[in-house]
Amino acid sequence: MSFRLVGEEVRYRGPFLTVVRATFETPEGERFEREFLRHIGAVAVVAVVDGEVVLVRQFRAAVGRDLLEIPAGLLDVEGEDREAAVRRELEEEAGLRVTGPLELLVEYFPAAGMADHRVWIYLATETQACESRPQGLEEQRMTVERVPLADVEGLISSGQISDGKTIVGLLLARDRLS
């Protein structure tokens, strides 16, 4: 027997996240409440071109500064599967079209203590240049940067890369490709 969701009250509903207060019951019947975020989910991609990882530098409102990240985006297109979303995001943000298979590196919860947000990170090693199609004000001002895969650990340990999905994706890709 495990914990059981008894009820849920929506506190706020936005386009891609919902704040809920949920009531749970323990296996022994004791009830308790928790507030957390329900999230539509996201995909991210480690694109490797000629031994270099393709990263984007963009402003992130929640932390109030630019972050260096792997391309990523929300699962916000009705009926779109995850691999199609990865392909779309890589084209929009980095101007790269996937020409070979995508490999799922990991599916994980970046903040399980406060959200059901799930991220699927893929590896793309076969791409070709295409026109980028930035969406939104942040993406219109983002820059695309390439760094050698061998430099990833140093960029992370120095704090130049501090985004969670980027750290997870880059380390997994480095291990997969070495």
N, C-alpha and C positions, 0 to 999 in steps of 0.2 A: 504494500500500500504506500502511496506517496502523497505529496501535497496536492490539493485540488483547488482549482479556480472556482469560486462560488458566484462572484458577480463582478461587474466592471462598470464604472461610471466615467464617461468622457468629460474631462475638465476643459480641454481645448482641442480643436481639430483644425489642422492646417493642411496645405496641399500635399506634404509628404511625411508629416509626423503628427501624432496624436498623443496628448498627455492624458493618462488614465489614472484613476484610483481604483485599485482592484482589491477584492476581498478574497482571501485564501483560507483554506482549512487544513490543519495539520492531520496526519494520520490518526491522531488521538481525538480529533474533533475540535481542537482549539482554533478560533478564528483570529485573523490579523489582517491589516491593510498595508498596502504598499502603493506608492505613486511611481510611475515609470513612463517611458516613451514607447509608443508603438511606431515603427518606422517601416517604410516601404522596401528598404533594402537598397544595396548598391553593388556595383561591379567596379573592378579596377584591373589594370593590365600593366605588366612589366613587359615593355617592348624593347627587345635587344636588336640593335642594328650595328653590324661590324664591330662587335665586342663592346659597344657602348649602350648604356641604358638611356632611354628617352624619358625625360622628366619635364614637368611643367611647373613654373613658378607663378602662383596666383594669390591674390588677396583672399584671406579667409576672415569673414566678419566676426565669427565667434571668438577668435583669438586676436583680432585687430591688427594682423600683419600678413605679409606674404609668406607662403610656405612652399618649399620645393617638394613636389609629390609625383607619384606615378599618375598617369591619366586615369580618371575615374568618373563615375556618374551614377545618378539615381536610376532605379528601375521604375521610371515614371512614364513610359510609353505603353499604353494599353495593348496587351497581347504580344509584346515583344519578349522573346526569350533572352536569357542572360548572355549567350554568346553574341547575339545580334546587338545587344546593348553595348557589349565590349567593343565590337567593331565600330558602332556608331560613335562612341565616345573617343576612340583613338583617332578616327577621322576628324571629328569636330575639334578636338583639343590639340592634337599633335600633327595633323596633316599626314597621317599614315594609314594606308589601307592594308588590312590583313590579307595575305595571299596564300597562307598555308593554314595548317590546323592550329587551334588554340588548345593549350593544356591548362587544365584547372590545377592551380598550385594549392589552394586552400579555400575553405569556407569557414568563416569564424565570426564570433560576436565581439566587436571591439570594446563594448562597455556593458557587459552583461549585468552589472549591478544596478544599472539605471535605464537600460533600453533593450528591446528585442532586435535592434538594428543588426543586420547580418550583411557581411561583405563577402563576395566571391572574387578571388584574385586569380587572374589568368596570366599565362606566359605566351607571348607572341614572338617568334623568332624569324618569321617570314613576312615581310611587309614591303610596300612600295610607297613612294611619295604620292600624295594627292593634295588637293586644295583643302585647307582646314575650314571649318564652319563654326567659329566660336559662337556660343549662345550666352546671352546675359552680359552685363557690364563687366564682371570679373574676368570672364573668359576672353572678352574682347581686348583686355589689357594684359593677358597672361603672356609669358614668354616660354619658348621651348628650349630646353638645354639638354645636352648629351654629356654623360660622364662615363668614363671607363668602368666596366663592371668590377674591375679589380680595386677601384677607389671607394666602393660602396661602404665598406666597414669603417673606413676613416671618416667619411662624411657623416655617418651615423654617430660614431663616438665623439666627434667634434661638435655635434649639435646642429650642423648645417642641414641635416635631414632629421626632423623631429615628429613627423606625421606617422601615426601608428600603422596605417595600412601600407604606407610606403616602406617602412622598416620591415614589416612582415614579408611583404612581397619581394623586396630586394634581397633579403637574406635567403629566402627560399629559392629564388631564381639563381642566385649565386651558387648555392649548394647543388641545385639541379643541373646546372651547366658546367660545374667543375669536374 
